[in-house]
């Protein structure tokens, strides 16, 4: 058919299927964690600790995880990450079955889950550009993001919330089995998913692992574009984590949402994210990646401010829907831009360094949000959403100048791409 875009290939299809299995486990874990926390305590600060500990591993382990990803077969990295999380899920089943689960054991489990996520997230993002050409990166990343949203929210979210009313053991046990299945699927991925960095490493002397900690940071700091993007992303991410730290308590206590409908409510974000995945490539084709990112950034931040200013259930649903759509558009294009700039041999380390700064700052935002929530549960949205919106407006012009992924090596000095 005329004008029809070529497919992304069988290697991407296999990767996409493997990621769906892992995403199902992630969705069960992310829905179960706040629901377990609410059963164990009603303190907003302790509940915000769940979000903080989920992000803390990115501050401590993202760079070591990136070094591992750049040194081994990336299929092995995926399998190791999911295997560890399967064992953790089994441990939570044992604690819950013996009535030994406390908020402190939940903290430990969430922290260890986060360590596994640093490896898995870096590996899956590094695999995509090794099997997809740069022009197709936004489309591939959109499908990855959309698949994760569908599985984590439409399937695992309602599934977990509904079964919680029956027994916490059922969703936790299912989580262990799903991660174990994802391990098998990762091992069966095609050779292309191993990464081209292995061939390059075979022909060059490999530096000691402890000498590679700063490689990712050096690469980012060599680019004005990447440095500015990271600074902006980090500030908005801190504001976002502050706004959402007590979201579950805001919905259940302030807006009187029944616990059994928590997962159903989260579908508003999933639907918004799917919409974002459908329009991300089209917005890039229509406006260019930079303008699409600038507009999405303003919309996503203003939506959280709206949630705080209008404390009703319908406003929370609308705000969460719109913000999720805009955030996905932003994420797709930021990821595609980075993947087009970073050489395969450095993908893990640069991604780990980026996440160390960005996601490593989010525990601070979660703690700030929890403290603000003690004043009033709307305050985190007003403060976090308001500050993020101001930053989005200040950097709007900068974002509009960003290139499309396929144009990143066009020699324009404004884009200042670091040497490959």
C-alpha positions as CSV (number, residue, x, y, z in Angstrom):
1,X,0.0,0.0,0.0
2,X,1.3,3.4,-0.9
3,X,2.6,5.5,1.9
4,X,2.6,2.6,4.3
5,X,5.5,2.5,6.7
6,X,7.7,-0.6,6.8
7,X,7.5,-2.9,9.8
8,X,10.0,-2.8,12.6
9,X,11.1,-6.4,12.0
10,X,10.9,-9.8,13.7
11,X,13.7,-9.0,16.2
12,X,11.7,-6.1,17.5
13,X,8.5,-8.2,17.6
14,X,10.3,-10.8,19.8
15,X,11.7,-8.0,22.1
16,X,8.2,-6.4,22.3
17,X,6.7,-9.8,23.4
18,X,9.4,-10.3,26.0
19,X,8.8,-6.8,27.4
20,X,5.1,-7.4,27.7
21,X,5.7,-10.3,30.0
22,X,8.1,-8.3,32.2
23,X,5.7,-5.4,32.2
24,X,2.9,-7.6,33.6
25,X,5.1,-8.3,36.6
26,X,6.0,-4.6,36.9
27,X,2.3,-3.7,36.8
28,X,1.4,-6.2,39.6
29,X,4.2,-4.9,41.8
30,X,3.5,-1.2,41.3
31,X,-0.2,-1.7,42.0
32,X,0.3,-4.0,45.0
33,X,3.0,-1.8,46.7
34,X,0.9,1.2,47.6
35,X,-2.1,-0.9,48.4
36,X,0.0,-3.0,50.8
37,X,1.4,0.2,52.3
38,X,-2.1,1.6,53.0
39,X,-3.0,-1.6,54.8
40,X,0.2,-1.4,56.9
41,X,0.1,2.3,57.8
42,X,-2.0,5.5,57.3
43,X,1.0,7.9,57.8
44,X,1.4,10.0,54.5
45,X,5.2,10.3,55.2
46,X,5.6,6.5,55.6
47,X,3.5,5.9,52.5
48,X,5.6,8.4,50.5
49,X,8.6,6.3,51.5
50,X,7.4,3.6,49.1
51,X,7.9,5.9,46.2
52,X,11.2,7.2,47.6
53,X,12.7,3.7,48.0
54,X,11.5,2.6,44.6
55,X,13.6,5.4,43.0
56,X,16.6,5.4,45.4
57,X,18.3,2.5,43.6
58,X,18.6,4.8,40.5
59,X,20.8,7.1,42.6
60,X,23.0,4.3,43.9
61,X,23.1,1.5,41.3
62,X,22.2,3.0,37.9
63,X,25.8,3.6,36.8
64,X,27.0,0.1,38.0
65,X,24.0,-1.4,36.2
66,X,25.0,0.5,33.0
67,X,28.5,-0.8,33.2
68,X,27.2,-4.4,33.4
69,X,24.9,-3.8,30.5
70,X,27.8,-2.5,28.3
71,X,29.9,-5.5,29.2
72,X,27.6,-8.5,28.8
73,X,25.0,-10.0,26.5
74,X,22.0,-7.8,27.0
75,X,19.7,-10.8,26.9
76,X,21.5,-12.1,29.9
77,X,21.0,-8.7,31.7
78,X,17.3,-8.9,31.1
79,X,17.1,-12.5,32.4
80,X,19.2,-11.7,35.6
81,X,17.0,-8.7,36.4
82,X,13.7,-10.6,36.1
83,X,15.1,-13.6,37.8
84,X,16.0,-11.6,40.9
85,X,12.5,-10.0,41.0
86,X,10.9,-13.4,40.8
87,X,12.7,-14.5,43.9
88,X,11.7,-11.3,45.7
89,X,8.0,-11.8,44.8
90,X,8.3,-15.3,46.3
91,X,9.7,-13.8,49.5
92,X,6.8,-11.4,49.8
93,X,4.4,-14.3,49.4
94,X,6.1,-16.1,52.3
95,X,6.0,-13.0,54.5
96,X,2.4,-12.3,53.8
97,X,1.4,-15.9,54.3
98,X,3.0,-16.0,57.8
99,X,1.6,-12.6,58.8
100,X,5.2,-11.3,59.1
101,X,4.9,-8.5,56.5
102,X,5.5,-5.0,57.9
103,X,6.0,-1.6,56.3
104,X,9.8,-2.1,56.9
105,X,9.9,-5.5,55.1
106,X,8.0,-3.8,52.3
107,X,10.6,-1.1,52.2
108,X,13.3,-3.7,51.8
109,X,11.5,-5.5,49.0
110,X,10.7,-2.3,47.1
111,X,14.3,-1.2,47.3
112,X,15.6,-4.5,45.9
113,X,12.9,-4.5,43.2
114,X,14.4,-1.1,42.2
115,X,17.9,-2.5,41.9
116,X,16.5,-5.1,39.4
117,X,14.7,-2.3,37.5
118,X,18.0,-0.4,37.0
119,X,19.4,-3.4,35.1
120,X,16.2,-4.2,33.2
121,X,15.4,-0.7,32.2
122,X,18.9,0.1,30.9
123,X,19.1,-3.2,29.0
124,X,15.7,-2.9,27.2
125,X,16.4,0.7,26.2
126,X,19.9,-0.3,24.9
127,X,18.5,-3.2,22.8
128,X,16.0,-1.1,20.8
129,X,18.5,1.0,18.8
130,X,20.5,-2.1,18.0
131,X,17.6,-3.6,16.1
132,X,15.7,-0.5,14.8
133,X,17.0,2.3,12.5
134,X,17.1,5.9,13.9
135,X,14.2,7.2,11.8
136,X,11.9,4.5,13.3
137,X,13.0,5.0,16.9
138,X,10.0,7.2,17.9
139,X,7.6,4.5,16.5
140,X,9.5,1.7,18.2
141,X,9.6,3.5,21.6
142,X,6.0,4.4,21.3
143,X,5.0,0.8,20.9
144,X,7.2,-0.2,23.8
145,X,5.7,2.4,26.0
146,X,2.1,1.7,24.9
147,X,2.6,-2.1,25.5
148,X,3.8,-1.4,29.0
149,X,0.8,0.8,29.7
150,X,-1.7,-1.6,28.4
151,X,-0.4,-4.5,30.3
152,X,0.5,-2.7,33.5
153,X,-2.8,-0.8,33.8
154,X,-5.6,-2.5,31.7
155,X,-4.5,-6.0,32.7
156,X,-2.4,-6.0,35.9
157,X,-3.9,-2.9,37.6
158,X,-7.5,-4.0,37.8
159,X,-6.4,-7.7,38.3
160,X,-4.3,-6.8,41.3
161,X,-6.8,-4.4,42.9
162,X,-9.7,-6.9,42.6
163,X,-7.8,-9.9,43.9
164,X,-6.5,-7.9,46.8
165,X,-10.0,-8.0,48.2
166,X,-9.8,-11.8,48.1
167,X,-6.2,-12.4,49.3
168,X,-2.9,-10.6,48.9
169,X,-1.3,-13.9,48.3
170,X,-2.9,-14.4,44.8
171,X,-1.4,-11.3,43.1
172,X,1.9,-11.7,44.8
173,X,2.2,-15.3,43.8
174,X,1.2,-14.5,40.2
175,X,3.9,-11.8,40.2
176,X,6.6,-14.4,40.9
177,X,5.4,-16.7,38.1
178,X,5.2,-13.9,35.6
179,X,8.7,-12.7,36.2
180,X,9.9,-16.3,35.9
181,X,8.2,-16.6,32.6
182,X,9.9,-13.3,31.4
183,X,13.3,-14.8,32.2
184,X,12.6,-17.6,29.7
185,X,11.4,-15.2,27.0
186,X,14.5,-13.1,27.5
187,X,16.8,-16.0,26.9
188,X,15.0,-16.9,23.7
189,X,15.4,-13.4,22.2
190,X,17.3,-13.4,18.8
191,X,21.0,-12.8,18.6
192,X,20.5,-9.2,17.5
193,X,19.3,-8.4,21.0
194,X,22.7,-9.2,22.5
195,X,23.9,-5.8,21.3
196,X,26.6,-4.7,18.8
197,X,28.8,-3.5,21.7
198,X,30.1,-7.1,22.1
199,X,31.7,-7.2,18.7
200,X,33.3,-3.8,19.2
201,X,34.6,-4.8,22.6
202,X,36.2,-7.9,21.2
203,X,38.5,-5.9,18.9
204,X,39.4,-3.3,21.6
205,X,41.1,-3.5,25.0
206,X,38.5,-3.3,27.7
207,X,39.1,-0.8,30.6
208,X,38.7,-2.0,34.2
209,X,35.1,-1.7,35.3
210,X,35.9,0.8,38.0
211,X,37.4,3.1,35.5
212,X,34.1,3.4,33.6
213,X,31.9,5.1,36.3
214,X,32.4,8.5,34.8
215,X,32.1,7.6,31.1
216,X,28.4,8.3,30.9
217,X,28.6,11.6,32.8
218,X,31.5,12.8,30.6
219,X,29.5,12.0,27.4
220,X,26.5,14.0,28.7
221,X,28.6,17.0,29.8
222,X,30.3,17.1,26.4
223,X,26.9,18.1,24.9
224,X,25.1,21.3,25.7
225,X,21.9,19.8,24.4
226,X,22.1,16.7,26.7
227,X,23.2,18.7,29.7
228,X,20.3,21.2,29.5
229,X,17.8,18.4,28.8
230,X,19.0,16.5,31.8
231,X,18.8,19.5,34.1
232,X,15.3,20.3,33.0
233,X,14.1,16.7,33.2
234,X,15.6,16.4,36.7
235,X,13.8,19.4,38.1
236,X,10.5,18.5,36.6
237,X,10.9,14.9,37.7
238,X,11.5,16.1,41.3
239,X,8.3,18.2,41.1
240,X,6.4,15.3,39.6
241,X,7.5,12.9,42.3
242,X,6.6,15.4,45.0
243,X,3.1,15.8,43.5
244,X,2.4,12.1,43.2
245,X,4.0,10.8,46.4
246,X,0.7,10.7,48.3
247,X,-1.5,10.2,45.3
248,X,-3.0,6.9,46.6
249,X,-3.9,8.5,49.9
250,X,-5.3,11.6,48.1
251,X,-7.6,9.3,46.1
252,X,-8.7,6.9,48.9
253,X,-9.0,9.3,51.8
254,X,-9.6,12.8,50.4
255,X,-11.7,11.9,47.4
256,X,-13.2,8.7,49.0
257,X,-12.3,6.4,46.1
258,X,-13.0,2.8,47.2
259,X,-9.9,0.7,47.4
260,X,-11.3,-1.9,45.0
261,X,-11.5,0.8,42.3
262,X,-8.0,2.2,42.7
263,X,-6.7,0.1,39.8
264,X,-9.7,1.1,37.7
265,X,-9.0,4.7,38.3
266,X,-5.4,4.2,37.2
267,X,-6.8,3.2,33.8
268,X,-7.4,6.9,33.1
269,X,-3.6,7.3,33.0
270,X,-3.2,4.2,30.9
271,X,-5.8,5.4,28.3
272,X,-4.0,8.8,28.2
273,X,-0.7,7.1,27.7
274,X,-2.0,5.0,24.9
275,X,-3.3,8.2,23.2
276,X,0.1,9.7,23.7
277,X,1.8,6.7,22.0
278,X,-0.6,7.0,19.0
279,X,0.1,10.7,18.4
280,X,3.9,10.9,19.4
281,X,5.1,10.0,15.9
282,X,2.4,12.1,14.2
283,X,3.3,15.1,16.3
284,X,6.9,14.7,15.4
285,X,6.1,14.5,11.7
286,X,3.8,17.5,11.9
287,X,5.7,19.9,14.2
288,X,9.1,18.3,14.6
289,X,10.3,16.5,17.7
290,X,11.4,19.7,19.5
291,X,8.1,21.5,19.3
292,X,6.2,18.3,20.2
293,X,8.4,18.0,23.3
294,X,7.9,21.6,24.3
295,X,4.1,21.5,24.0
296,X,3.8,18.1,25.8
297,X,6.0,19.4,28.7
298,X,3.7,22.4,29.4
299,X,0.5,20.3,29.1
300,X,1.8,17.6,31.4
301,X,3.0,19.9,34.2
302,X,-0.1,22.2,34.1
303,X,-2.3,19.1,34.4
304,X,-1.0,18.3,37.9
305,X,-1.5,21.9,39.0
306,X,-5.1,21.5,37.8
307,X,-5.5,18.4,40.0
308,X,-4.5,20.3,43.1
309,X,-6.6,23.4,42.3
310,X,-9.8,21.4,41.7
311,X,-9.9,18.7,44.4
312,X,-12.6,16.4,42.9
313,X,-12.5,12.9,41.5
314,X,-13.4,14.0,38.0
315,X,-10.7,16.6,38.0
316,X,-8.2,14.0,39.2
317,X,-9.2,11.7,36.4
318,X,-9.1,14.3,33.7
319,X,-5.8,15.7,34.9
320,X,-4.2,12.3,35.2
321,X,-5.4,11.3,31.7
322,X,-4.1,14.5,30.0
323,X,-0.8,14.4,31.9
324,X,-0.2,10.8,31.1
325,X,-0.7,11.4,27.4
326,X,1.7,14.4,27.4
327,X,4.3,12.6,29.5
328,X,4.4,9.7,27.1
329,X,4.9,12.0,24.1
330,X,7.8,13.6,26.0
331,X,9.3,10.3,27.1
332,X,9.2,8.9,23.6
333,X,11.0,11.8,22.0
334,X,13.6,12.3,24.8
335,X,14.5,8.6,24.6
336,X,14.6,8.6,20.8
337,X,16.9,11.6,20.8
338,X,19.3,10.1,23.3
339,X,19.4,6.8,21.5
340,X,20.3,8.5,18.2
341,X,23.2,10.4,19.8
342,X,24.7,7.7,22.0
343,X,26.9,4.9,20.4
344,X,26.0,1.4,21.2
345,X,29.1,0.8,23.3
346,X,28.0,3.6,25.8
347,X,24.3,3.1,25.8
348,X,24.2,1.4,29.2
349,X,26.5,3.8,31.0
350,X,25.0,7.0,29.6
351,X,21.5,5.7,30.3
352,X,22.6,4.8,33.8
353,X,24.2,8.1,34.4
354,X,21.1,9.9,33.1
355,X,18.8,7.9,35.4
356,X,21.2,8.4,38.4
357,X,20.6,12.1,38.2
358,X,17.0,12.1,37.1
359,X,15.5,9.3,39.0
360,X,18.0,9.5,41.8
361,X,16.5,13.0,42.7
362,X,13.0,11.6,42.9
363,X,13.2,10.2,46.4
364,X,13.9,13.7,47.6
365,X,10.8,14.8,45.7
366,X,8.7,12.0,47.3
367,X,9.8,12.9,50.8
368,X,9.1,16.6,50.1
369,X,5.7,15.6,48.8
370,X,4.9,13.5,51.8
371,X,5.8,16.3,54.1
372,X,3.6,18.7,52.1
373,X,0.8,16.2,52.2
374,X,0.7,16.4,56.0
375,X,-0.4,20.1,55.5
376,X,-3.1,19.2,53.0
377,X,-3.2,16.4,50.3
378,X,-3.7,19.0,47.6
379,X,-0.6,21.0,48.4
380,X,1.9,18.6,46.7
381,X,0.0,19.0,43.4
382,X,-0.2,22.8,43.7
383,X,3.5,23.3,44.6
384,X,4.9,20.5,42.4
385,X,2.7,21.2,39.4
386,X,3.1,25.0,39.7
387,X,6.9,24.9,39.8
388,X,7.1,22.4,37.0
389,X,4.8,24.5,34.8
390,X,7.0,27.6,35.3
391,X,10.1,25.6,34.3
392,X,8.3,24.2,31.2
393,X,7.4,27.7,30.1
394,X,11.0,29.1,30.7
395,X,12.6,26.3,28.6
396,X,9.9,26.2,25.9
397,X,12.1,28.0,23.4
398,X,15.1,25.8,24.0
399,X,13.0,22.6,23.5
400,X,11.6,23.9,20.2
401,X,15.2,24.0,18.7
402,X,15.8,20.3,19.4
403,X,16.4,18.1,16.3
404,X,14.6,15.0,15.0
405,X,16.5,11.8,15.8
406,X,17.5,11.2,12.1
407,X,18.9,14.7,11.9
408,X,21.1,14.6,15.0
409,X,24.3,14.3,12.9
410,X,23.5,17.2,10.5
411,X,26.4,19.3,11.7
412,X,24.4,22.1,13.2
413,X,26.6,23.5,16.0
414,X,23.5,24.5,18.0
415,X,22.8,20.8,18.7
416,X,26.4,20.2,19.7
417,X,26.3,16.4,19.6
418,X,29.1,14.7,21.5
419,X,31.6,12.7,19.5
420,X,30.8,9.1,18.9
